[in-house]
């Protein structure tokens, strides 16, 4: 039984040796002439300005997560829809249809919740809850 792992071990060793040889050859053959221009951060052809530590708005991440949620939905729904006809022929069409509808309902509830919470609004209005009186606070 251990002989079967020999092939895996050989491929693992060959892969590591190939990576090591490639890195060594790259280090030996590649020209290395650093200049101040080459050492700057690449910003798509533009000179970098400002500090790299900026705070992104949380809405970027919320929109990205919602995109991933519905992208995964498509990735999970497509194979089911492709073989749905075979489920119908096997007599399980109604069960699979109900499962698909429950899955879509759960996703729409998530979308509705995000919509109600304002997660889909790109710009939000700042609403003041109240104003302070013009008195000095002791």
TORMARNU-218245 format. One record per residue: residue number from 1; z, y, x of N, C-alpha, C in turn. Coordinates in steps of 0.1 Angstrom, whole numbers, plus 2048, in hexadecimal, padded with zeros to 3 digits. Layout:
// TORMARNU-218245
{paza->NUM n.zz->Z n.yy->Y n.xx->X ca.zz->Z ca.yy->Y ca.xx->X c.zz->Z c.yy->Y c.xx->X}
...
This chain:
// TORMARNU-218245
{paza->1 n.zz->800 n.yy->7F4 n.xx->808 ca.zz->800 ca.yy->800 ca.xx->800 c.zz->800 c.yy->80D c.xx->809}
{paza->2 n.zz->807 n.yy->80C n.xx->814 ca.zz->807 ca.yy->818 ca.xx->81D c.zz->7FA c.yy->81B c.xx->823}
{paza->3 n.zz->7F1 n.yy->811 n.xx->824 ca.zz->7E4 ca.yy->813 ca.xx->829 c.zz->7DB c.yy->81D c.xx->821}
{paza->4 n.zz->7DE n.yy->81D n.xx->814 ca.zz->7D7 ca.yy->826 ca.xx->80B c.zz->7DA c.yy->835 c.xx->80E}
{paza->5 n.zz->7E6 n.yy->837 n.xx->814 ca.zz->7E9 ca.yy->845 ca.xx->817 c.zz->7E3 c.yy->849 c.xx->824}
{paza->6 n.zz->7DE n.yy->840 n.xx->82C ca.zz->7D8 ca.yy->843 ca.xx->839 c.zz->7CC c.yy->84C c.xx->837}
{paza->7 n.zz->7C4 n.yy->84B n.xx->82D ca.zz->7B8 ca.yy->853 ca.xx->82B c.zz->7BD c.yy->862 c.xx->828}
{paza->8 n.zz->7C7 n.yy->863 n.xx->820 ca.zz->7CD ca.yy->870 ca.xx->81D c.zz->7D2 c.yy->877 c.xx->82A}
{paza->9 n.zz->7D9 n.yy->86F n.xx->832 ca.zz->7DF ca.yy->874 ca.xx->83E c.zz->7D4 c.yy->878 c.xx->848}
{paza->10 n.zz->7C9 n.yy->871 n.xx->849 ca.zz->7BE ca.yy->874 ca.xx->851 c.zz->7B8 c.yy->881 c.xx->84D}
{paza->11 n.zz->7B5 n.yy->883 n.xx->840 ca.zz->7AF ca.yy->88F ca.xx->83B c.zz->7B9 c.yy->89B c.xx->83D}
{paza->12 n.zz->7C6 n.yy->899 n.xx->83B ca.zz->7CF ca.yy->8A4 ca.xx->83D c.zz->7CF c.yy->8A8 c.xx->84C}
{paza->13 n.zz->7CF n.yy->89F n.xx->855 ca.zz->7CF ca.yy->8A2 ca.xx->863 c.zz->7C2 c.yy->8A9 c.xx->867}
{paza->14 n.zz->7B7 n.yy->8A4 n.xx->862 ca.zz->7AA ca.yy->8AA ca.xx->865 c.zz->7A9 c.yy->8B8 c.xx->85F}
{paza->15 n.zz->7AE n.yy->8BA n.xx->853 ca.zz->7AE ca.yy->8C7 ca.xx->84D c.zz->7B7 c.yy->8D1 c.xx->855}
{paza->16 n.zz->7C3 n.yy->8CD n.xx->85A ca.zz->7CB ca.yy->8D6 ca.xx->862 c.zz->7C5 c.yy->8D9 c.xx->86F}
{paza->17 n.zz->7BF n.yy->8CF n.xx->876 ca.zz->7B8 ca.yy->8D1 ca.xx->883 c.zz->7AC c.yy->8DA c.xx->881}
{paza->18 n.zz->7A5 n.yy->8D9 n.xx->876 ca.zz->799 ca.yy->8E2 ca.xx->874 c.zz->79E c.yy->8F0 c.xx->872}
{paza->19 n.zz->7A9 n.yy->8F2 n.xx->86A ca.zz->7AE ca.yy->900 ca.xx->868 c.zz->7B3 c.yy->905 c.xx->875}
{paza->20 n.zz->7BA n.yy->8FD n.xx->87D ca.zz->7C0 ca.yy->902 ca.xx->88A c.zz->7B4 c.yy->906 c.xx->893}
{paza->21 n.zz->7AA n.yy->8FD n.xx->894 ca.zz->79F ca.yy->900 ca.xx->89D c.zz->798 c.yy->90D c.xx->899}
{paza->22 n.zz->796 n.yy->90F n.xx->88C ca.zz->78F ca.yy->91B ca.xx->887 c.zz->797 c.yy->927 c.xx->88A}
{paza->23 n.zz->7A4 n.yy->927 n.xx->888 ca.zz->7AC ca.yy->933 ca.xx->88B c.zz->7AC c.yy->936 c.xx->89A}
{paza->24 n.zz->7AD n.yy->92C n.xx->8A3 ca.zz->7AD ca.yy->92E ca.xx->8B1 c.zz->79F c.yy->934 c.xx->8B6}
{paza->25 n.zz->794 n.yy->92E n.xx->8B1 ca.zz->787 ca.yy->933 ca.xx->8B4 c.zz->785 c.yy->942 c.xx->8AF}
{paza->26 n.zz->78A n.yy->944 n.xx->8A3 ca.zz->789 ca.yy->952 ca.xx->89E c.zz->791 c.yy->95C c.xx->8A7}
{paza->27 n.zz->79D n.yy->958 n.xx->8AC ca.zz->7A5 ca.yy->960 ca.xx->8B4 c.zz->79E c.yy->962 c.xx->8C2}
{paza->28 n.zz->798 n.yy->958 n.xx->8C7 ca.zz->792 ca.yy->959 ca.xx->8D4 c.zz->784 c.yy->960 c.xx->8D4}
{paza->29 n.zz->77C n.yy->95E n.xx->8CA ca.zz->76F ca.yy->963 ca.xx->8CA c.zz->76D c.yy->971 c.xx->8C3}
{paza->30 n.zz->777 n.yy->974 n.xx->8BA ca.zz->775 ca.yy->981 ca.xx->8B3 c.zz->778 c.yy->98D c.xx->8BC}
{paza->31 n.zz->770 n.yy->997 n.xx->8BB ca.zz->773 ca.yy->9A3 ca.xx->8C3 c.zz->77F c.yy->9AB c.xx->8BD}
{paza->32 n.zz->787 n.yy->9B0 n.xx->8C6 ca.zz->793 ca.yy->9B7 ca.xx->8C1 c.zz->793 c.yy->9C5 c.xx->8C8}
{paza->33 n.zz->78F n.yy->9CF n.xx->8C1 ca.zz->78E ca.yy->9DD ca.xx->8C6 c.zz->795 c.yy->9E6 c.xx->8BC}
{paza->34 n.zz->7A2 n.yy->9E7 n.xx->8BB ca.zz->7A8 ca.yy->9EF ca.xx->8B1 c.zz->7A6 c.yy->9FE c.xx->8B3}
{paza->35 n.zz->7A4 n.yy->A05 n.xx->8A9 ca.zz->7A3 ca.yy->A14 ca.xx->8A9 c.zz->7AB c.yy->A19 c.xx->89E}
{paza->36 n.zz->7AF n.yy->A25 n.xx->89E ca.zz->7B7 ca.yy->A2B ca.xx->893 c.zz->7B0 c.yy->A2A c.xx->886}
{paza->37 n.zz->7A3 n.yy->A2B n.xx->886 ca.zz->79B ca.yy->A2A ca.xx->879 c.zz->79C c.yy->A1B c.xx->874}
{paza->38 n.zz->79B n.yy->A12 n.xx->87D ca.zz->79B ca.yy->A04 ca.xx->879 c.zz->7A9 c.yy->A00 c.xx->874}
{paza->39 n.zz->7B3 n.yy->A07 n.xx->879 ca.zz->7C1 ca.yy->A03 ca.xx->875 c.zz->7C6 c.yy->A09 c.xx->868}
{paza->40 n.zz->7BE n.yy->A12 n.xx->862 ca.zz->7C2 ca.yy->A18 ca.xx->855 c.zz->7BF c.yy->A0E c.xx->84A}
{paza->41 n.zz->7C6 n.yy->A11 n.xx->83F ca.zz->7C5 ca.yy->A08 ca.xx->833 c.zz->7B7 c.yy->A0B c.xx->82C}
{paza->42 n.zz->7B1 n.yy->A00 n.xx->828 ca.zz->7A4 ca.yy->A02 ca.xx->822 c.zz->7A5 c.yy->A05 c.xx->813}
{paza->43 n.zz->7A0 n.yy->A0F n.xx->80E ca.zz->7A1 ca.yy->A13 ca.xx->800 c.zz->793 c.yy->A15 c.xx->7FA}
{paza->44 n.zz->78B n.yy->A0B n.xx->7FB ca.zz->77E ca.yy->A0B ca.xx->7F4 c.zz->775 c.yy->A16 c.xx->7FA}
{paza->45 n.zz->776 n.yy->A18 n.xx->806 ca.zz->76D ca.yy->A23 ca.xx->80C c.zz->773 c.yy->A30 c.xx->80C}
{paza->46 n.zz->77E n.yy->A32 n.xx->806 ca.zz->785 ca.yy->A3F ca.xx->805 c.zz->791 c.yy->A40 c.xx->80F}
{paza->47 n.zz->794 n.yy->A4B n.xx->814 ca.zz->79F ca.yy->A4D ca.xx->81D c.zz->7AC c.yy->A4C c.xx->815}
{paza->48 n.zz->7B6 n.yy->A44 n.xx->819 ca.zz->7C2 ca.yy->A43 ca.xx->811 c.zz->7CA c.yy->A50 c.xx->810}
{paza->49 n.zz->7CF n.yy->A53 n.xx->805 ca.zz->7D7 ca.yy->A5F ca.xx->803 c.zz->7E3 c.yy->A5B c.xx->7FB}
{paza->50 n.zz->7EE n.yy->A62 n.xx->7FE ca.zz->7FA ca.yy->A60 ca.xx->7F8 c.zz->802 c.yy->A53 c.xx->7FD}
{paza->51 n.zz->80C n.yy->A51 n.xx->7F6 ca.zz->815 ca.yy->A45 ca.xx->7F9 c.zz->810 c.yy->A39 c.xx->7F3}
{paza->52 n.zz->812 n.yy->A2D n.xx->7F9 ca.zz->80E ca.yy->A21 ca.xx->7F3 c.zz->818 c.yy->A1C c.xx->7E9}
{paza->53 n.zz->824 n.yy->A21 n.xx->7E9 ca.zz->82E ca.yy->A1D ca.xx->7E0 c.zz->82E c.yy->A26 c.xx->7D3}
{paza->54 n.zz->825 n.yy->A23 n.xx->7CA ca.zz->825 ca.yy->A2A ca.xx->7BD c.zz->829 c.yy->A21 c.xx->7B2}
{paza->55 n.zz->82E n.yy->A26 n.xx->7A8 ca.zz->833 ca.yy->A1E ca.xx->79C c.zz->827 c.yy->A1E c.xx->792}
{paza->56 n.zz->824 n.yy->A11 n.xx->78E ca.zz->81A ca.yy->A10 ca.xx->784 c.zz->820 c.yy->A0F c.xx->776}
{paza->57 n.zz->819 n.yy->A14 n.xx->76D ca.zz->81E ca.yy->A13 ca.xx->75F c.zz->81F c.yy->A05 c.xx->75A}
{paza->58 n.zz->82A n.yy->A02 n.xx->753 ca.zz->82C ca.yy->9F5 ca.xx->74E c.zz->821 c.yy->9F0 c.xx->745}
{paza->59 n.zz->81B n.yy->9F9 n.xx->73E ca.zz->810 ca.yy->9F6 ca.xx->735 c.zz->805 c.yy->9EE c.xx->73B}
{paza->60 n.zz->802 n.yy->9F0 n.xx->748 ca.zz->7F8 ca.yy->9E9 ca.xx->74F c.zz->7FB c.yy->9DA c.xx->74F}
{paza->61 n.zz->808 n.yy->9D7 n.xx->751 ca.zz->80C ca.yy->9C9 ca.xx->752 c.zz->80D c.yy->9C3 c.xx->744}
{paza->62 n.zz->810 n.yy->9CB n.xx->73A ca.zz->811 ca.yy->9C5 ca.xx->72C c.zz->803 c.yy->9C2 c.xx->727}
{paza->63 n.zz->7F9 n.yy->9CB n.xx->72A ca.zz->7EB ca.yy->9C8 ca.xx->726 c.zz->7E6 c.yy->9BC c.xx->72E}
{paza->64 n.zz->7E9 n.yy->9BB n.xx->73A ca.zz->7E5 ca.yy->9AF ca.xx->742 c.zz->7EB c.yy->9A3 c.xx->73D}
{paza->65 n.zz->7F7 n.yy->9A3 n.xx->739 ca.zz->7FE ca.yy->997 ca.xx->733 c.zz->7F8 c.yy->993 c.xx->726}
{paza->66 n.zz->7F5 n.yy->99D n.xx->71E ca.zz->7EE ca.yy->99A ca.xx->711 c.zz->7E0 c.yy->995 c.xx->713}
{paza->67 n.zz->7D9 n.yy->99A n.xx->71D ca.zz->7CC ca.yy->994 ca.xx->720 c.zz->7CD c.yy->986 c.xx->724}
{paza->68 n.zz->7D7 n.yy->983 n.xx->72D ca.zz->7D8 ca.yy->975 ca.xx->731 c.zz->7DC c.yy->96C c.xx->726}
{paza->69 n.zz->7E4 n.yy->971 n.xx->71C ca.zz->7E8 ca.yy->969 ca.xx->711 c.zz->7DC c.yy->965 c.xx->709}
{paza->70 n.zz->7D3 n.yy->96E n.xx->706 ca.zz->7C8 ca.yy->96B ca.xx->6FE c.zz->7BD c.yy->964 c.xx->706}
{paza->71 n.zz->7BD n.yy->966 n.xx->713 ca.zz->7B3 ca.yy->95F ca.xx->71B c.zz->7B7 c.yy->950 c.xx->71B}
{paza->72 n.zz->7C4 n.yy->94D n.xx->71C ca.zz->7C8 ca.yy->93F ca.xx->71C c.zz->7C6 c.yy->939 c.xx->70E}
{paza->73 n.zz->7C7 n.yy->941 n.xx->704 ca.zz->7C3 ca.yy->93C ca.xx->6F7 c.zz->7B5 c.yy->937 c.xx->6F6}
{paza->74 n.zz->7AC n.yy->93F n.xx->6FB ca.zz->79E ca.yy->93A ca.xx->6FB c.zz->79C c.yy->92E c.xx->704}
{paza->75 n.zz->7A3 n.yy->92D n.xx->70F ca.zz->7A2 ca.yy->922 ca.xx->718 c.zz->7A8 c.yy->915 c.xx->711}
{paza->76 n.zz->7B1 n.yy->917 n.xx->709 ca.zz->7B7 ca.yy->90B ca.xx->702 c.zz->7B0 c.yy->908 c.xx->6F5}
{paza->77 n.zz->7AA n.yy->912 n.xx->6EF ca.zz->7A3 ca.yy->90F ca.xx->6E2 c.zz->795 c.yy->909 c.xx->6E4}
{paza->78 n.zz->78E n.yy->90D n.xx->6EE ca.zz->780 ca.yy->909 ca.xx->6F0 c.zz->77F c.yy->8FA c.xx->6F1}
{paza->79 n.zz->786 n.yy->8F3 n.xx->6F9 ca.zz->784 ca.yy->8E4 ca.xx->6F9 c.zz->787 c.yy->8DE c.xx->6EC}
{paza->80 n.zz->791 n.yy->8E3 n.xx->6E4 ca.zz->795 ca.yy->8DD ca.xx->6D7 c.zz->789 c.yy->8DF c.xx->6CE}
{paza->81 n.zz->783 n.yy->8EB n.xx->6CE ca.zz->778 ca.yy->8EE ca.xx->6C4 c.zz->76C c.yy->8E5 c.xx->6C8}
{paza->82 n.zz->76A n.yy->8E3 n.xx->6D5 ca.zz->75E ca.yy->8DB ca.xx->6D9 c.zz->75F c.yy->8CD c.xx->6D4}
{paza->83 n.zz->76B n.yy->8C7 n.xx->6D4 ca.zz->76C ca.yy->8B9 ca.xx->6D0 c.zz->772 c.yy->8B8 c.xx->6C1}
{paza->84 n.zz->772 n.yy->8C3 n.xx->6BA ca.zz->777 ca.yy->8C3 ca.xx->6AC c.zz->76F c.yy->8B9 c.xx->6A3}
{paza->85 n.zz->762 n.yy->8B8 n.xx->6A5 ca.zz->75A ca.yy->8B0 ca.xx->69D c.zz->75E c.yy->8A1 c.xx->69E}
{paza->86 n.zz->762 n.yy->89D n.xx->6AB ca.zz->766 ca.yy->88F ca.xx->6AD c.zz->774 c.yy->88D c.xx->6A6}
{paza->87 n.zz->77C n.yy->897 n.xx->6A5 ca.zz->789 ca.yy->896 ca.xx->69E c.zz->786 c.yy->894 c.xx->68F}
{paza->88 n.zz->77C n.yy->89B n.xx->68A ca.zz->779 ca.yy->89A ca.xx->67C c.zz->774 c.yy->88C c.xx->679}
{paza->89 n.zz->76C n.yy->887 n.xx->682 ca.zz->766 ca.yy->879 ca.xx->680 c.zz->771 c.yy->86E c.xx->680}
{paza->90 n.zz->77C n.yy->871 n.xx->688 ca.zz->787 ca.yy->868 ca.xx->689 c.zz->791 c.yy->869 c.xx->67E}
{paza->91 n.zz->78F n.yy->873 n.xx->675 ca.zz->798 ca.yy->875 ca.xx->66A c.zz->7A4 c.yy->87E c.xx->66D}
{paza->92 n.zz->7A4 n.yy->885 n.xx->679 ca.zz->7AF ca.yy->88D ca.xx->67D c.zz->7AB c.yy->89C c.xx->67C}
{paza->93 n.zz->7A0 n.yy->89F n.xx->675 ca.zz->79B ca.yy->8AD ca.xx->675 c.zz->7A5 c.yy->8B7 c.xx->66F}
{paza->94 n.zz->7AC n.yy->8B3 n.xx->664 ca.zz->7B5 ca.yy->8BC ca.xx->65D c.zz->7C1 c.yy->8BF c.xx->666}
{paza->95 n.zz->7C6 n.yy->8B4 n.xx->66D ca.zz->7D2 ca.yy->8B6 ca.xx->676 c.zz->7CE c.yy->8BF c.xx->681}
{paza->96 n.zz->7C3 n.yy->8BE n.xx->687 ca.zz->7BF ca.yy->8C6 ca.xx->693 c.zz->7BD c.yy->8D4 c.xx->68E}
{paza->97 n.zz->7B7 n.yy->8D6 n.xx->682 ca.zz->7B4 ca.yy->8E3 ca.xx->67D c.zz->7C1 c.yy->8EB c.xx->67A}
{paza->98 n.zz->7CB n.yy->8E4 n.xx->675 ca.zz->7D8 ca.yy->8EA ca.xx->673 c.zz->7DF c.yy->8ED c.xx->680}
{paza->99 n.zz->7DE n.yy->8E5 n.xx->68A ca.zz->7E3 ca.yy->8E8 ca.xx->697 c.zz->7DD c.yy->8F4 c.xx->69D}
{paza->100 n.zz->7D0 n.yy->8F5 n.xx->69C ca.zz->7C8 ca.yy->901 ca.xx->6A1 c.zz->7CD c.yy->90E c.xx->699}
{paza->101 n.zz->7CE n.yy->90D n.xx->68C ca.zz->7D3 ca.yy->918 ca.xx->684 c.zz->7E1 c.yy->91D c.xx->688}
{paza->102 n.zz->7EA n.yy->913 n.xx->68A ca.zz->7F7 ca.yy->917 ca.xx->68E c.zz->7F7 c.yy->91D c.xx->69C}
{paza->103 n.zz->7EF n.yy->918 n.xx->6A5 ca.zz->7EE ca.yy->91E ca.xx->6B2 c.zz->7E9 c.yy->92D c.xx->6B1}
{paza->104 n.zz->7DF n.yy->92F n.xx->6AA ca.zz->7D9 ca.yy->93C ca.xx->6A8 c.zz->7E3 c.yy->945 c.xx->6A1}
{paza->105 n.zz->7EB n.yy->940 n.xx->697 ca.zz->7F4 ca.yy->948 ca.xx->690 c.zz->800 c.yy->94D c.xx->699}
{paza->106 n.zz->804 n.yy->944 n.xx->6A2 ca.zz->80E ca.yy->948 ca.xx->6AC c.zz->809 c.yy->953 c.xx->6B5}
{paza->107 n.zz->7FD n.yy->951 n.xx->6B9 ca.zz->7F7 ca.yy->95C ca.xx->6C2 c.zz->7F5 c.yy->969 c.xx->6BA}
{paza->108 n.zz->7F1 n.yy->968 n.xx->6AE ca.zz->7F0 ca.yy->975 ca.xx->6A6 c.zz->7FD c.yy->97B c.xx->6A3}
{paza->109 n.zz->808 n.yy->973 n.xx->6A2 ca.zz->815 ca.yy->979 ca.xx->6A0 c.zz->819 c.yy->980 c.xx->6AD}
{paza->110 n.zz->816 n.yy->97A n.xx->6B9 ca.zz->819 ca.yy->981 ca.xx->6C5 c.zz->811 c.yy->98E c.xx->6C6}
{paza->111 n.zz->804 n.yy->98E n.xx->6C2 ca.zz->7FC ca.yy->99A ca.xx->6C3 c.zz->802 c.yy->9A5 c.xx->6B9}
{paza->112 n.zz->806 n.yy->9A0 n.xx->6AD ca.zz->80C ca.yy->9A9 ca.xx->6A3 c.zz->819 c.yy->9B0 c.xx->6A8}
{paza->113 n.zz->821 n.yy->9A7 n.xx->6AF ca.zz->82E ca.yy->9AC ca.xx->6B4 c.zz->82B c.yy->9B7 c.xx->6BF}
{paza->114 n.zz->821 n.yy->9B4 n.xx->6C8 ca.zz->81E ca.yy->9BD ca.xx->6D3 c.zz->818 c.yy->9CA c.xx->6CD}
{paza->115 n.zz->811 n.yy->9C9 n.xx->6C2 ca.zz->80B ca.yy->9D5 ca.xx->6BB c.zz->816 c.yy->9DD c.xx->6B5}
{paza->116 n.zz->820 n.yy->9D7 n.xx->6AE ca.zz->82B ca.yy->9DE ca.xx->6A8 c.zz->834 c.yy->9E5 c.xx->6B3}
{paza->117 n.zz->836 n.yy->9DF n.xx->6BE ca.zz->83E ca.yy->9E4 ca.xx->6C8 c.zz->837 c.yy->9EF c.xx->6D0}
{paza->118 n.zz->82A n.yy->9F1 n.xx->6CE ca.zz->822 ca.yy->9FB ca.xx->6D5 c.zz->81D c.yy->9F7 c.xx->6E2}
{paza->119 n.zz->81C n.yy->9EA n.xx->6E5 ca.zz->818 ca.yy->9E5 ca.xx->6F1 c.zz->809 c.yy->9E7 c.xx->6F3}
{paza->120 n.zz->801 n.yy->9E9 n.xx->6E9 ca.zz->7F3 ca.yy->9EB ca.xx->6EA c.zz->7EF c.yy->9F9 c.xx->6EB}
{paza->121 n.zz->7F8 n.yy->A03 n.xx->6E9 ca.zz->7F5 ca.yy->A11 ca.xx->6EB c.zz->7F4 c.yy->A14 c.xx->6FA}
{paza->122 n.zz->7E9 n.yy->A1A n.xx->6FE ca.zz->7E8 ca.yy->A1E ca.xx->70C c.zz->7F0 c.yy->A2A c.xx->70F}
{paza->123 n.zz->7EF n.yy->A34 n.xx->706 ca.zz->7F7 ca.yy->A40 ca.xx->707 c.zz->801 c.yy->A41 c.xx->6FC}
{paza->124 n.zz->80E n.yy->A44 n.xx->700 ca.zz->818 ca.yy->A45 ca.xx->6F6 c.zz->81D c.yy->A54 c.xx->6F6}
{paza->125 n.zz->820 n.yy->A58 n.xx->6EA ca.zz->825 ca.yy->A66 ca.xx->6E8 c.zz->834 c.yy->A65 c.xx->6EB}
{paza->126 n.zz->838 n.yy->A70 n.xx->6F2 ca.zz->847 ca.yy->A71 ca.xx->6F5 c.zz->84D c.yy->A78 c.xx->6E9}
{paza->127 n.zz->856 n.yy->A71 n.xx->6E3 ca.zz->85D ca.yy->A76 ca.xx->6D7 c.zz->86B c.yy->A7A c.xx->6DB}
{paza->128 n.zz->86F n.yy->A86 n.xx->6D8 ca.zz->87D ca.yy->A8A ca.xx->6DB c.zz->886 c.yy->A86 c.xx->6D0}
{paza->129 n.zz->891 n.yy->A80 n.xx->6D3 ca.zz->89A ca.yy->A7C ca.xx->6C8 c.zz->8A2 c.yy->A88 c.xx->6C2}
{paza->130 n.zz->8A4 n.yy->A91 n.xx->6CA ca.zz->8AB ca.yy->A9D ca.xx->6C5 c.zz->8AC c.yy->AA8 c.xx->6D0}
{paza->131 n.zz->8B0 n.yy->AB3 n.xx->6CD ca.zz->8B1 ca.yy->ABE ca.xx->6D7 c.zz->8BF c.yy->AC1 c.xx->6D9}
{paza->132 n.zz->8C3 n.yy->AC4 n.xx->6E5 ca.zz->8D0 ca.yy->AC9 ca.xx->6E8 c.zz->8D2 c.yy->AD7 c.xx->6E5}
{paza->133 n.zz->8DE n.yy->ADA n.xx->6E0 ca.zz->8E0 ca.yy->AE9 ca.xx->6DD c.zz->8E1 c.yy->AF1 c.xx->6EA}
{paza->134 n.zz->8DF n.yy->AFE n.xx->6E9 ca.zz->8DF ca.yy->B06 ca.xx->6F4 c.zz->8ED c.yy->B0A c.xx->6F9}
{paza->135 n.zz->8F6 n.yy->B02 n.xx->6F7 ca.zz->904 ca.yy->B04 ca.xx->6FB c.zz->907 c.yy->AFD c.xx->708}
{paza->136 n.zz->910 n.yy->B03 n.xx->70F ca.zz->914 ca.yy->AFD ca.xx->71C c.zz->91E c.yy->AF1 c.xx->718}
{paza->137 n.zz->91B n.yy->AE5 n.xx->71F ca.zz->923 ca.yy->AD9 ca.xx->71C c.zz->92E c.yy->AD9 c.xx->727}
{paza->138 n.zz->93B n.yy->AD9 n.xx->722 ca.zz->946 ca.yy->AD9 ca.xx->72B c.zz->94A c.yy->ACB c.xx->72F}
